[in-house]
Amino acid sequence: MKIEDDLLKDVRVLLHPIRFRIVKLLAEKPMHVKEISKALGEERRLVSYHLNIMEKYGFLKSDYEISELPKLKGKAIRKYRVTAKLEEMILSLKKI
């Protein structure tokens, strides 16, 4: 039961509509918060809040990279990407 309880907790984290949409975006490519916010049409603060929660639960990780974007060229930006935990959770759900 412990494994199923943990799986249920993880599923609840991703069931939030914004988090689900964020994961779909990041599964395609790593992005920084401003890109995610713009793609979703949501406020940056709200997106940051959900990114932090998903990073806390291990679904995302972030790293700083030097930007090549024209407006941010040469600046360090934090890019988010999905982790293997997401794929592991999907496989676990398929087994149930």
N, CA, C and O atoms as a Tinker XYZ file with bonds, in Angstrom:
   384  protein
     1  N      0.813000   -1.216000    0.000000    73     2
     2  CA     0.000000    0.000000    0.000000    64     1     3
     3  C      0.849000    1.270000    0.000000    63     2     4     5
     4  O      0.429000    2.295000   -0.537000    81     3
     5  N      2.036000    1.211000    0.597000    73     3     6
     6  CA     2.895000    2.390000    0.692000    64     5     7
     7  C      3.222000    2.941000   -0.697000    63     6     8     9
     8  O      3.171000    4.152000   -0.916000    81     7
     9  N      3.561000    2.044000   -1.637000    73     7    10
    10  CA     3.911000    2.484000   -2.988000    64     9    11
    11  C      2.703000    3.132000   -3.661000    63    10    12    13
    12  O      2.838000    4.162000   -4.322000    81    11
    13  N      1.540000    2.542000   -3.498000    73    11    14
    14  CA     0.330000    3.106000   -4.100000    64    13    15
    15  C     -0.030000    4.447000   -3.463000    63    14    16    17
    16  O     -0.504000    5.350000   -4.154000    81    15
    17  N      0.189000    4.588000   -2.148000    73    15    18
    18  CA    -0.072000    5.872000   -1.481000    64    17    19
    19  C      0.845000    6.955000   -2.029000    63    18    20    21
    20  O      0.405000    8.074000   -2.292000    81    19
    21  N      2.120000    6.622000   -2.200000    73    19    22
    22  CA     3.077000    7.587000   -2.762000    64    21    23
    23  C      2.700000    7.953000   -4.195000    63    22    24    25
    24  O      2.787000    9.114000   -4.596000    81    23
    25  N      2.283000    6.957000   -4.950000    73    23    26
    26  CA     1.877000    7.199000   -6.325000    64    25    27
    27  C      0.664000    8.124000   -6.378000    63    26    28    29
    28  O      0.596000    9.015000   -7.225000    81    27
    29  N     -0.282000    7.915000   -5.483000    73    27    30
    30  CA    -1.467000    8.779000   -5.416000    64    29    31
    31  C     -1.095000   10.223000   -5.095000    63    30    32    33
    32  O     -1.649000   11.156000   -5.677000    81    31
    33  N     -0.156000   10.405000   -4.170000    73    31    34
    34  CA     0.306000   11.761000   -3.830000    64    33    35
    35  C      0.923000   12.427000   -5.058000    63    34    36    37
    36  O      0.659000   13.595000   -5.343000    81    35
    37  N      1.747000   11.670000   -5.776000    73    35    38
    38  CA     2.395000   12.218000   -6.972000    64    37    39
    39  C      1.373000   12.579000   -8.043000    63    38    40    41
    40  O      1.481000   13.624000   -8.684000    81    39
    41  N      0.391000   11.722000   -8.233000    73    39    42
    42  CA    -0.644000   11.989000   -9.233000    64    41    43
    43  C     -1.391000   13.268000   -8.882000    63    42    44    45
    44  O     -1.694000   14.074000   -9.762000    81    43
    45  N     -1.685000   13.455000   -7.615000    73    43    46
    46  CA    -2.409000   14.668000   -7.189000    64    45    47
    47  C     -1.626000   15.933000   -7.532000    63    46    48    49
    48  O     -2.212000   16.952000   -7.900000    81    47
    49  N     -0.309000   15.865000   -7.412000    73    47    50
    50  CA     0.522000   17.025000   -7.740000    64    49    51
    51  C      0.333000   17.411000   -9.206000    63    50    52    53
    52  O      0.254000   18.595000   -9.534000    81    51
    53  N      0.263000   16.432000  -10.068000    73    51    54
    54  CA     0.180000   16.707000  -11.505000    64    53    55
    55  C     -1.238000   16.938000  -12.014000    63    54    56    57
    56  O     -1.418000   17.361000  -13.156000    81    55
    57  N     -2.241000   16.672000  -11.194000    73    55    58
    58  CA    -3.621000   16.837000  -11.641000    64    57    59
    59  C     -4.056000   18.293000  -11.776000    63    58    60    61
    60  O     -5.059000   18.581000  -12.429000    81    59
    61  N     -3.323000   19.196000  -11.175000    73    59    62
    62  CA    -3.674000   20.609000  -11.302000    64    61    63
    63  C     -3.540000   20.996000  -12.777000    63    62    64    65
    64  O     -2.523000   20.688000  -13.399000    81    63
    65  N     -4.543000   21.664000  -13.345000    73    63    66
    66  CA    -4.516000   21.982000  -14.786000    64    65    67
    67  C     -3.274000   22.747000  -15.244000    63    66    68    69
    68  O     -2.732000   22.449000  -16.308000    81    67
    69  N     -2.822000   23.703000  -14.479000    73    67    70
    70  CA    -1.636000   24.473000  -14.890000    64    69    71
    71  C     -0.395000   23.594000  -14.845000    63    70    72    73
    72  O      0.440000   23.655000  -15.748000    81    71
    73  N     -0.266000   22.783000  -13.812000    73    71    74
    74  CA     0.904000   21.897000  -13.708000    64    73    75
    75  C      0.917000   20.893000  -14.851000    63    74    76    77
    76  O      1.968000   20.597000  -15.419000    81    75
    77  N     -0.241000   20.379000  -15.179000    73    75    78
    78  CA    -0.348000   19.428000  -16.286000    64    77    79
    79  C      0.109000   20.083000  -17.584000    63    78    80    81
    80  O      0.851000   19.479000  -18.358000    81    79
    81  N     -0.329000   21.308000  -17.821000    73    79    82
    82  CA     0.046000   22.038000  -19.038000    64    81    83
    83  C      1.543000   22.357000  -19.054000    63    82    84    85
    84  O      2.186000   22.305000  -20.102000    81    83
    85  N      2.087000   22.685000  -17.887000    73    83    86
    86  CA     3.526000   22.965000  -17.794000    64    85    87
    87  C      4.324000   21.720000  -18.162000    63    86    88    89
    88  O      5.279000   21.795000  -18.935000    81    87
    89  N      3.939000   20.588000  -17.614000    73    87    90
    90  CA     4.653000   19.331000  -17.897000    64    89    91
    91  C      4.590000   19.002000  -19.388000    63    90    92    93
    92  O      5.583000   18.566000  -19.970000    81    91
    93  N      3.428000   19.207000  -20.007000    73    91    94
    94  CA     3.305000   18.952000  -21.446000    64    93    95
    95  C      4.277000   19.826000  -22.236000    63    94    96    97
    96  O      4.916000   19.357000  -23.178000    81    95
    97  N      4.384000   21.094000  -21.850000    73    95    98
    98  CA     5.322000   22.007000  -22.530000    64    97    99
    99  C      6.769000   21.564000  -22.345000    63    98   100   101
   100  O      7.543000   21.495000  -23.300000    81    99
   101  N      7.115000   21.268000  -21.101000    73    99   102
   102  CA     8.505000   20.938000  -20.799000    64   101   103
   103  C      8.909000   19.562000  -21.310000    63   102   104   105
   104  O     10.100000   19.289000  -21.455000    81   103
   105  N      7.952000   18.701000  -21.583000    73   103   106
   106  CA     8.268000   17.396000  -22.167000    64   105   107
   107  C      8.785000   17.578000  -23.597000    63   106   108   109
   108  O      9.526000   16.738000  -24.108000    81   107
   109  N      8.388000   18.676000  -24.232000    73   107   110
   110  CA     8.840000   18.974000  -25.594000    64   109   111
   111  C     10.246000   19.554000  -25.607000    63   110   112   113
   112  O     11.077000   19.177000  -26.432000    81   111
   113  N     10.507000   20.492000  -24.667000    73   111   114
   114  CA    11.837000   21.113000  -24.602000    64   113   115
   115  C     11.972000   21.875000  -23.286000    63   114   116   117
   116  O     10.974000   22.334000  -22.731000    81   115
   117  N     13.202000   22.015000  -22.782000    73   115   118
   118  CA    13.424000   22.828000  -21.576000    64   117   119
   119  C     13.088000   24.290000  -21.868000    63   118   120   121
   120  O     13.324000   24.785000  -22.970000    81   119
   121  N     12.539000   24.965000  -20.873000    73   119   122
   122  CA    12.149000   26.367000  -21.039000    64   121   123
   123  C     12.399000   27.132000  -19.742000    63   122   124   125
   124  O     12.505000   26.543000  -18.667000    81   123
   125  N     12.491000   28.464000  -19.865000    73   123   126
   126  CA    12.580000   29.287000  -18.664000    64   125   127
   127  C     11.198000   29.836000  -18.337000    63   126   128   129
   128  O     10.286000   29.784000  -19.162000    81   127
   129  N     11.055000   30.356000  -17.138000    73   127   130
   130  CA     9.737000   30.727000  -16.624000    64   129   131
   131  C      9.009000   31.726000  -17.521000    63   130   132   133
   132  O      7.791000   31.639000  -17.678000    81   131
   133  N      9.730000   32.663000  -18.103000    73   131   134
   134  CA     9.081000   33.659000  -18.961000    64   133   135
   135  C      8.486000   33.003000  -20.213000    63   134   136   137
   136  O      7.389000   33.360000  -20.644000    81   135
   137  N      9.211000   32.049000  -20.790000    73   135   138
   138  CA     8.698000   31.324000  -21.960000    64   137   139
   139  C      7.445000   30.526000  -21.610000    63   138   140   141
   140  O      6.463000   30.522000  -22.352000    81   139
   141  N      7.504000   29.854000  -20.471000    73   139   142
   142  CA     6.368000   29.046000  -20.028000    64   141   143
   143  C      5.157000   29.935000  -19.788000    63   142   144   145
   144  O      4.052000   29.637000  -20.241000    81   143
   145  N      5.377000   31.025000  -19.073000    73   143   146
   146  CA     4.311000   31.963000  -18.754000    64   145   147
   147  C      3.641000   32.490000  -20.023000    63   146   148   149
   148  O      2.415000   32.557000  -20.109000    81   147
   149  N      4.455000   32.857000  -20.993000    73   147   150
   150  CA     3.930000   33.385000  -22.248000    64   149   151
   151  C      3.151000   32.305000  -23.009000    63   150   152   153
   152  O      2.072000   32.575000  -23.539000    81   151
   153  N      3.688000   31.100000  -23.063000    73   151   154
   154  CA     3.031000   30.009000  -23.794000    64   153   155
   155  C      1.680000   29.644000  -23.172000    63   154   156   157
   156  O      0.742000   29.286000  -23.884000    81   155
   157  N      1.587000   29.736000  -21.846000    73   155   158
   158  CA     0.354000   29.376000  -21.152000    64   157   159
   159  C     -0.615000   30.542000  -21.015000    63   158   160   161
   160  O     -1.802000   30.339000  -20.758000    81   159
   161  N     -0.117000   31.755000  -21.186000    73   159   162
   162  CA    -0.953000   32.927000  -20.976000    64   161   163
   163  C     -1.283000   33.134000  -19.503000    63   162   164   165
   164  O     -2.354000   33.635000  -19.158000    81   163
   165  N     -0.351000   32.742000  -18.640000    73   163   166
   166  CA    -0.535000   32.860000  -17.189000    64   165   167
   167  C      0.514000   33.809000  -16.616000    63   166   168   169
   168  O      1.567000   34.027000  -17.214000    81   167
   169  N      0.205000   34.370000  -15.444000    73   167   170
   170  CA     1.150000   35.266000  -14.781000    64   169   171
   171  C      2.420000   34.524000  -14.387000    63   170   172   173
   172  O      2.386000   33.354000  -14.006000    81   171
   173  N      3.524000   35.221000  -14.487000    73   171   174
   174  CA     4.823000   34.631000  -14.170000    64   173   175
   175  C      4.885000   34.132000  -12.723000    63   174   176   177
   176  O      5.439000   33.065000  -12.456000    81   175
   177  N      4.318000   34.903000  -11.792000    73   175   178
   178  CA     4.323000   34.491000  -10.374000    64   177   179
   179  C      3.598000   33.168000  -10.175000    63   178   180   181
   180  O      4.059000   32.306000   -9.428000    81   179
   181  N      2.462000   33.011000  -10.847000    73   179   182
   182  CA     1.682000   31.785000  -10.736000    64   181   183
   183  C      2.450000   30.604000  -11.321000    63   182   184   185
   184  O      2.472000   29.523000  -10.732000    81   183
   185  N      3.068000   30.803000  -12.460000    73   183   186
   186  CA     3.866000   29.749000  -13.089000    64   185   187
   187  C      5.042000   29.376000  -12.192000    63   186   188   189
   188  O      5.329000   28.192000  -12.014000    81   187
   189  N      5.723000   30.364000  -11.626000    73   187   190
   190  CA     6.846000   30.103000  -10.715000    64   189   191
   191  C      6.412000   29.270000   -9.515000    63   190   192   193
   192  O      7.110000   28.344000   -9.104000    81   191
   193  N      5.263000   29.606000   -8.966000    73   191   194
   194  CA     4.723000   28.861000   -7.824000    64   193   195
   195  C      4.568000   27.378000   -8.174000    63   194   196   197
   196  O      4.989000   26.508000   -7.411000    81   195
   197  N      3.966000   27.097000   -9.326000    73   195   198
   198  CA     3.733000   25.713000   -9.726000    64   197   199
   199  C      5.036000   25.006000  -10.113000    63   198   200   201
   200  O      5.180000   23.807000   -9.874000    81   199
   201  N      5.967000   25.722000  -10.699000    73   199   202
   202  CA     7.275000   25.141000  -11.009000    64   201   203
   203  C      7.980000   24.710000   -9.727000    63   202   204   205
   204  O      8.562000   23.628000   -9.664000    81   203
   205  N      7.924000   25.561000   -8.710000    73   203   206
   206  CA     8.572000   25.227000   -7.438000    64   205   207
   207  C      7.972000   23.981000   -6.800000    63   206   208   209
   208  O      8.698000   23.148000   -6.258000    81   207
   209  N      6.653000   23.851000   -6.864000    73   207   210
   210  CA     5.998000   22.672000   -6.290000    64   209   211
   211  C      6.435000   21.409000   -7.038000    63   210   212   213
   212  O      6.765000   20.399000   -6.417000    81   211
   213  N      6.434000   21.469000   -8.353000    73   211   214
   214  CA     6.812000   20.285000   -9.119000    64   213   215
   215  C      8.288000   19.945000   -8.973000    63   214   216   217
   216  O      8.671000   18.777000   -9.045000    81   215
   217  N      9.107000   20.955000   -8.771000    73   215   218
   218  CA    10.530000   20.706000   -8.524000    64   217   219
   219  C     10.703000   20.071000   -7.138000    63   218   220   221
   220  O     11.518000   19.165000   -6.964000    81   219
   221  N      9.943000   20.543000   -6.170000    73   219   222
   222  CA     9.991000   19.988000   -4.811000    64   221   223
   223  C      9.638000   18.498000   -4.811000    63   222   224   225
   224  O     10.250000   17.716000   -4.083000    81   223
   225  N      8.656000   18.105000   -5.623000    73   223   226
   226  CA     8.230000   16.707000   -5.697000    64   225   227
   227  C      9.073000   15.878000   -6.663000    63   226   228   229
   228  O      8.845000   14.677000   -6.806000    81   227
   229  N     10.033000   16.497000   -7.319000    73   227   230
   230  CA    10.970000   15.762000   -8.162000    64   229   231
   231  C     10.549000   15.541000   -9.605000    63   230   232   233
   232  O     11.187000   14.766000  -10.318000    81   231
   233  N      9.480000   16.209000  -10.055000    73   231   234
   234  CA     9.041000   16.056000  -11.438000    64   233   235
   235  C      9.830000   16.935000  -12.391000    63   234   236   237
   236  O      9.920000   16.643000  -13.583000    81   235
   237  N     10.399000   18.008000  -11.869000    73   235   238
   238  CA    11.186000   18.941000  -12.674000    64   237   239
   239  C     12.532000   19.160000  -12.013000    63   238   240   241
   240  O     12.697000   18.961000  -10.809000    81   239
   241  N     13.484000   19.572000  -12.821000    73   239   242
   242  CA    14.747000   20.065000  -12.283000    64   241   243
   243  C     15.086000   21.322000  -13.065000    63   242   244   245
   244  O     14.604000   21.529000  -14.178000    81   243
   245  N     15.910000   22.142000  -12.474000    73   243   246
   246  CA    16.283000   23.377000  -13.158000    64   245   247
   247  C     17.787000   23.584000  -13.071000    63   246   248   249
   248  O     18.447000   23.159000  -12.122000    81   247
   249  N     18.294000   24.242000  -14.080000    73   247   250
   250  CA    19.709000   24.594000  -14.156000    64   249   251
   251  C     19.812000   25.989000  -14.743000    63   250   252   253
   252  O     18.955000   26.433000  -15.508000    81   251
   253  N     20.882000   26.664000  -14.363000    73   251   254
   254  CA    21.123000   27.978000  -14.953000    64   253   255
   255  C     21.957000   27.810000  -16.217000    63   254   256   257
   256  O     22.929000   27.056000  -16.248000    81   255
   257  N     21.551000   28.533000  -17.259000    73   255   258
   258  CA    22.264000   28.524000  -18.529000    64   257   259
   259  C     22.457000   29.967000  -18.989000    63   258   260   261
   260  O     21.714000   30.864000  -18.590000    81   259
   261  N     23.447000   30.172000  -19.816000    73   259   262
   262  CA    23.665000   31.497000  -20.397000    64   261   263
   263  C     22.738000   31.615000  -21.609000    63   262   264   265
   264  O     22.769000   30.780000  -22.514000    81   263
   265  N     21.929000   32.647000  -21.609000    73   263   266
   266  CA    20.918000   32.829000  -22.646000    64   265   267
   267  C     21.518000   33.270000  -23.969000    63   266   268   269
   268  O     22.468000   34.051000  -24.021000    81   267
   269  N     20.932000   32.743000  -25.038000    73   267   270
   270  CA    21.275000   33.163000  -26.403000    64   269   271
   271  C     20.142000   34.002000  -26.988000    63   270   272   273
   272  O     20.236000   34.471000  -28.123000    81   271
   273  N     19.072000   34.191000  -26.218000    73   271   274
   274  CA    17.938000   34.986000  -26.687000    64   273   275
   275  C     18.363000   36.447000  -26.820000    63   274   276   277
   276  O     19.108000   36.950000  -25.979000    81   275
   277  N     17.900000   37.129000  -27.861000    73   275   278
   278  CA    18.345000   38.511000  -28.108000    64   277   279
   279  C     18.211000   39.449000  -26.894000    63   278   280   281
   280  O     19.156000   40.169000  -26.572000    81   279
   281  N     17.068000   39.449000  -26.230000    73   279   282
   282  CA    16.867000   40.372000  -25.110000    64   281   283
   283  C     17.627000   39.965000  -23.858000    63   282   284   285
   284  O     17.901000   40.803000  -22.998000    81   283
   285  N     17.970000   38.692000  -23.747000    73   283   286
   286  CA    18.635000   38.190000  -22.538000    64   285   287
   287  C     20.043000   37.674000  -22.817000    63   286   288   289
   288  O     20.635000   37.016000  -21.962000    81   287
   289  N     20.577000   37.955000  -23.974000    73   287   290
   290  CA    21.865000   37.398000  -24.394000    64   289   291
   291  C     22.962000   37.650000  -23.351000    63   290   292   293
   292  O     23.190000   38.775000  -22.908000    81   291
   293  N     23.617000   36.568000  -22.988000    73   291   294
   294  CA    24.724000   36.658000  -22.040000    64   293   295
   295  C     24.314000   36.609000  -20.577000    63   294   296   297
   296  O     25.177000   36.567000  -19.701000    81   295
   297  N     23.023000   36.614000  -20.295000    73   295   298
   298  CA    22.551000   36.569000  -18.908000    64   297   299
   299  C     22.234000   35.130000  -18.509000    63   298   300   301
   300  O     21.861000   34.305000  -19.342000    81   299
   301  N     22.391000   34.853000  -17.232000    73   299   302
   302  CA    22.060000   33.521000  -16.716000    64   301   303
   303  C     20.543000   33.424000  -16.542000    63   302   304   305
   304  O     19.930000   34.269000  -15.891000    81   303
   305  N     19.956000   32.402000  -17.120000    73   303   306
   306  CA    18.529000   32.156000  -16.962000    64   305   307
   307  C     18.346000   30.735000  -16.434000    63   306   308   309
   308  O     19.160000   29.848000  -16.692000    81   307
   309  N     17.276000   30.546000  -15.702000    73   307   310
   310  CA    16.995000   29.240000  -15.100000    64   309   311
   311  C     16.043000   28.480000  -16.014000    63   310   312   313
   312  O     14.903000   28.896000  -16.222000    81   311
   313  N     16.518000   27.363000  -16.558000    73   311   314
   314  CA    15.684000   26.545000  -17.443000    64   313   315
   315  C     15.202000   25.320000  -16.690000    63   314   316   317
   316  O     15.946000   24.695000  -15.933000    81   315
   317  N     13.942000   24.995000  -16.916000    73   315   318
   318  CA    13.306000   23.846000  -16.274000    64   317   319
   319  C     13.151000   22.725000  -17.289000    63   318   320   321
   320  O     12.927000   22.964000  -18.476000    81   319
   321  N     13.274000   21.489000  -16.794000    73   319   322
   322  CA    13.075000   20.305000  -17.627000    64   321   323
   323  C     12.449000   19.204000  -16.788000    63   322   324   325
   324  O     12.597000   19.184000  -15.566000    81   323
   325  N     11.744000   18.285000  -17.451000    73   323   326
   326  CA    11.134000   17.168000  -16.729000    64   325   327
   327  C     12.226000   16.178000  -16.332000    63   326   328   329
   328  O     13.284000   16.109000  -16.957000    81   327
   329  N     11.942000   15.414000  -15.278000    73   327   330
   330  CA    12.892000   14.412000  -14.796000    64   329   331
   331  C     12.397000   13.009000  -15.147000    63   330   332   333
   332  O     11.291000   12.838000  -15.660000    81   331
   333  N     13.215000   12.032000  -14.868000    73   331   334
   334  CA    12.848000   10.634000  -15.104000    64   333   335
   335  C     11.688000   10.213000  -14.205000    63   334   336   337
   336  O     10.985000    9.253000  -14.521000    81   335
   337  N     11.479000   10.913000  -13.094000    73   335   338
   338  CA    10.394000   10.546000  -12.179000    64   337   339
   339  C      9.042000   10.584000  -12.885000    63   338   340   341
   340  O      8.171000    9.763000  -12.597000    81   339
   341  N      8.862000   11.507000  -13.784000    73   339   342
   342  CA     7.601000   11.614000  -14.515000    64   341   343
   343  C      7.362000   10.349000  -15.336000    63   342   344   345
   344  O      6.271000    9.778000  -15.299000    81   343
   345  N      8.359000    9.919000  -16.062000    73   343   346
   346  CA     8.247000    8.701000  -16.871000    64   345   347
   347  C      8.019000    7.476000  -15.986000    63   346   348   349
   348  O      7.226000    6.598000  -16.329000    81   347
   349  N      8.709000    7.418000  -14.856000    73   347   350
   350  CA     8.537000    6.302000  -13.918000    64   349   351
   351  C      7.109000    6.259000  -13.386000    63   350   352   353
   352  O      6.530000    5.182000  -13.244000    81   351
   353  N      6.544000    7.422000  -13.094000    73   351   354
   354  CA     5.180000    7.480000  -12.588000    64   353   355
   355  C      4.194000    6.989000  -13.645000    63   354   356   357
   356  O      3.257000    6.257000  -13.326000    81   355
   357  N      4.397000    7.385000  -14.892000    73   355   358
   358  CA     3.518000    6.946000  -15.973000    64   357   359
   359  C      3.577000    5.426000  -16.121000    63   358   360   361
   360  O      2.545000    4.777000  -16.290000    81   359
   361  N      4.770000    4.864000  -16.059000    73   359   362
   362  CA     4.917000    3.408000  -16.155000    64   361   363
   363  C      4.228000    2.705000  -14.982000    63   362   364   365
   364  O      3.597000    1.663000  -15.159000    81   363
   365  N      4.353000    3.277000  -13.796000    73   363   366
   366  CA     3.705000    2.694000  -12.610000    64   365   367
   367  C      2.198000    2.703000  -12.757000    63   366   368   369
   368  O      1.529000    1.742000  -12.379000    81   367
   369  N      1.661000    3.778000  -13.302000    73   367   370
   370  CA     0.208000    3.881000  -13.490000    64   369   371
   371  C     -0.291000    2.848000  -14.502000    63   370   372   373
   372  O     -1.389000    2.311000  -14.359000    81   371
   373  N      0.507000    2.581000  -15.504000    73   371   374
   374  CA     0.106000    1.620000  -16.522000    64   373   375
   375  C      0.046000    0.200000  -15.946000    63   374   376   377
   376  O     -0.713000   -0.636000  -16.438000    81   375
   377  N      0.832000   -0.070000  -14.919000    73   375   378
   378  CA     0.870000   -1.397000  -14.307000    64   377   379
   379  C     -0.339000   -1.676000  -13.415000    63   378   380   381
   380  O     -0.659000   -2.831000  -13.134000    81   379
   381  N     -0.998000   -0.624000  -12.977000    73   379   382
   382  CA    -2.114000   -0.794000  -12.041000    64   381   383
   383  C     -3.353000   -1.314000  -12.748000    63   382   384
   384  O     -4.388000   -1.515000  -12.113000    81   383
